[in-house]
C-alpha cells in the first residue's frame, strides 16, 4: 500500500493531540474540496447554492422543497427562493403534490441535463485530482476509516 507523507513529529504526539490534528486536517481538506469545486462550478456559471439544489433535485426527483432544504441544511425559505430562481432559469420545475396541496415536488428539466452532465464531469475531474496517486487498496482503506468516523459522529448526534 502507498503511504502518504505525514507531518513530521505526528507519531511522537500524544494520541489525543494526534486525534485533534486529524480532525482539523479533515476539516481543512473538506473546506478545500468545497472551495475547489465551487471555483470550477462558477466557471460554468453556477454558484454553490444553485448547483447543490439542481444536483439534489436530480438525485431525488420529486422531492419536496422541504426535503431539499433539509438535505442541504438550509431553511425552507432559502430553498424556496433558490428553487424559484432555478425554475425561472428553466433548470427546475415544480409540480403540486397530489397528496398534500400545500407542498410542491421539484424536478430537473430537460434543460438541466447538460448542466448536470457538466457537473458530473467536474466532479469526476475533481475526484481524479484529489485522489491522484491513490491505489484501489488505499481508497478502500480510506473509505473504511471515513465510514468509521461517520459512524462515530452519528452516535454522538444520537
Backbone torsions as a table, in degrees:
resi	resn	phi	psi	omega
1	UNK	NA	141.3	176.7
2	UNK	-76.1	130.1	178.0
3	UNK	-106.5	131.6	178.8
4	UNK	-74.2	154.0	175.0
5	UNK	-71.0	132.4	-178.5
6	UNK	-106.4	168.0	176.4
7	UNK	-64.2	136.1	178.9
8	UNK	-62.6	138.8	176.3
9	UNK	82.2	-1.4	-178.1
10	UNK	-63.2	-42.1	-178.2
11	UNK	-64.0	-24.3	-179.0
12	UNK	-85.5	-8.7	178.2
13	UNK	-73.7	151.2	173.0
14	UNK	-59.4	152.7	-174.8
15	UNK	-55.1	-45.4	-179.5
16	UNK	-62.3	-38.3	177.6
17	UNK	-65.9	-39.5	177.4
18	UNK	-63.1	-40.9	178.3
19	UNK	-62.3	-43.7	178.7
20	UNK	-64.2	-39.6	179.2
21	UNK	-64.3	-40.5	179.2
22	UNK	-67.7	-39.8	177.5
23	UNK	-61.8	-42.8	178.6
24	UNK	-65.4	-41.8	-179.9
25	UNK	-62.4	-42.2	177.2
26	UNK	-61.5	-40.6	178.9
27	UNK	-62.9	-45.6	-179.8
28	UNK	-64.5	-43.3	179.9
29	UNK	-64.3	-43.2	179.2
30	UNK	-60.1	-44.3	178.9
31	UNK	-63.2	-42.3	179.3
32	UNK	-63.2	-41.8	177.3
33	UNK	-60.5	-47.0	178.7
34	UNK	-59.8	-48.4	-177.0
35	UNK	-62.2	-44.6	179.8
36	UNK	-61.9	-43.9	179.9
37	UNK	-66.6	-42.2	179.0
38	UNK	-58.7	-43.4	179.5
39	UNK	-63.0	-40.9	178.0
40	UNK	-66.4	-41.0	-179.8
41	UNK	-66.8	-35.2	178.7
42	UNK	-63.2	-29.6	178.3
43	UNK	-65.4	-22.7	175.9
44	UNK	-103.4	12.4	172.0
45	UNK	88.8	20.5	-179.6
46	UNK	-121.3	127.9	172.4
47	UNK	-79.4	167.0	177.2
48	UNK	-57.7	-43.2	-178.7
49	UNK	-58.2	-47.0	-177.4
50	UNK	-68.7	-49.0	-175.7
51	UNK	-67.1	-32.0	-179.1
52	UNK	-69.6	-36.8	178.4
53	UNK	-69.9	-44.6	178.7
54	UNK	-61.0	-44.7	-179.9
55	UNK	-64.3	-40.6	179.5
56	UNK	-67.2	-40.3	177.5
57	UNK	-64.1	-32.7	177.5
58	UNK	-75.6	-37.4	179.6
59	UNK	-65.8	-34.9	-178.1
60	UNK	-133.9	71.4	-178.8
61	UNK	-58.2	134.7	-179.5
62	UNK	90.3	4.0	175.6
63	UNK	-65.8	149.6	176.0
64	UNK	-78.2	162.8	176.1
65	UNK	-57.5	-39.7	-179.6
66	UNK	-64.1	-41.3	178.4
67	UNK	-62.4	-43.4	179.2
68	UNK	-63.0	-43.9	178.2
69	UNK	-58.6	-46.0	-179.7
70	UNK	-62.5	-45.6	-178.5
71	UNK	-64.6	-33.0	-179.4
72	UNK	-92.4	-2.0	178.8
73	UNK	57.6	48.1	173.7
74	UNK	-127.1	168.5	178.7
75	UNK	-73.8	160.9	176.5
76	UNK	-59.7	-38.3	-179.8
77	UNK	-64.7	-45.4	178.9
78	UNK	-60.6	-47.0	179.0
79	UNK	-61.8	-42.6	-179.7
80	UNK	-60.3	-43.3	179.3
81	UNK	-65.2	-42.5	177.9
82	UNK	-63.3	-43.1	179.1
83	UNK	-64.0	-39.5	175.1
84	UNK	-54.9	-50.2	-178.7
85	UNK	-62.3	-43.0	-177.8
86	UNK	-70.7	-30.3	172.8
87	UNK	-66.8	-43.0	179.2
88	UNK	-62.8	-32.7	178.8
89	UNK	-82.2	-6.6	177.5
90	UNK	85.6	10.0	-178.2
91	UNK	-89.6	-25.9	179.0
92	UNK	-130.6	161.2	172.2
93	UNK	-141.6	149.6	178.9
94	UNK	-106.5	144.5	172.2
95	UNK	-130.2	140.2	177.4
96	UNK	-61.6	143.1	177.3
97	UNK	-80.5	119.4	-177.5
98	UNK	-64.5	-19.9	-178.4
99	UNK	-97.1	-12.9	-177.8
100	UNK	-147.3	104.6	-175.3
101	UNK	-63.7	-18.6	-180.0
102	UNK	-84.1	-15.6	-173.6
103	UNK	-105.1	154.8	174.8
104	UNK	-123.9	144.5	174.9
105	UNK	-99.5	141.1	-174.9
106	UNK	-113.9	134.6	-178.3
107	UNK	-134.1	145.0	171.5
108	UNK	-73.2	149.4	178.8
109	UNK	-94.8	172.1	174.7
110	UNK	-60.9	-34.1	179.1
111	UNK	-64.1	-24.5	-179.6
112	UNK	-77.8	-19.3	-173.6
113	UNK	-60.2	-43.7	176.7
114	UNK	-64.3	-35.5	177.5
115	UNK	-64.8	-44.1	178.7
116	UNK	-63.8	-37.5	177.2
117	UNK	-64.2	-41.3	177.0
118	UNK	-64.2	-42.0	177.6
119	UNK	-61.9	-40.4	178.6
120	UNK	-62.6	-42.8	178.6
121	UNK	-66.3	-40.9	175.8
122	UNK	-59.0	-45.0	-179.8
123	UNK	-62.5	-41.6	179.5
124	UNK	-65.3	-44.2	179.0
125	UNK	-63.9	-41.6	178.8
126	UNK	-61.4	-44.6	179.6
127	UNK	-66.4	-41.1	177.9
128	UNK	-59.1	-43.5	-179.5
129	UNK	-66.7	-46.7	-177.1
130	UNK	-63.9	-35.2	-174.7
131	UNK	-109.1	22.2	177.3
132	UNK	-56.9	133.0	178.5
133	UNK	86.8	-6.9	178.2
134	UNK	-81.3	138.9	174.6
135	UNK	-95.5	167.9	-178.4
136	UNK	-56.9	-41.7	-178.9
137	UNK	-69.8	-30.9	174.8
138	UNK	-62.5	-46.3	-179.6
139	UNK	-64.7	-38.4	178.4
140	UNK	-64.3	-44.0	179.4
141	UNK	-64.9	-46.1	178.9
142	UNK	-61.2	-43.1	178.3
143	UNK	-58.9	-43.4	178.4
144	UNK	-63.9	-42.3	179.0
145	UNK	-65.7	-42.9	178.4
146	UNK	-66.1	-37.0	175.4
147	UNK	-61.0	-41.2	179.6
148	UNK	-64.5	-41.4	177.5
149	UNK	-62.4	-43.7	179.8
150	UNK	-61.2	-43.0	177.3
151	UNK	-62.2	-43.6	179.7
152	UNK	-61.0	-43.1	179.4
153	UNK	-67.9	-35.2	176.7
154	UNK	-63.4	-35.3	178.4
155	UNK	-67.2	-34.9	-178.2
156	UNK	-74.8	-26.0	177.7
157	UNK	-79.7	-21.0	173.9
158	UNK	53.9	NA	NA
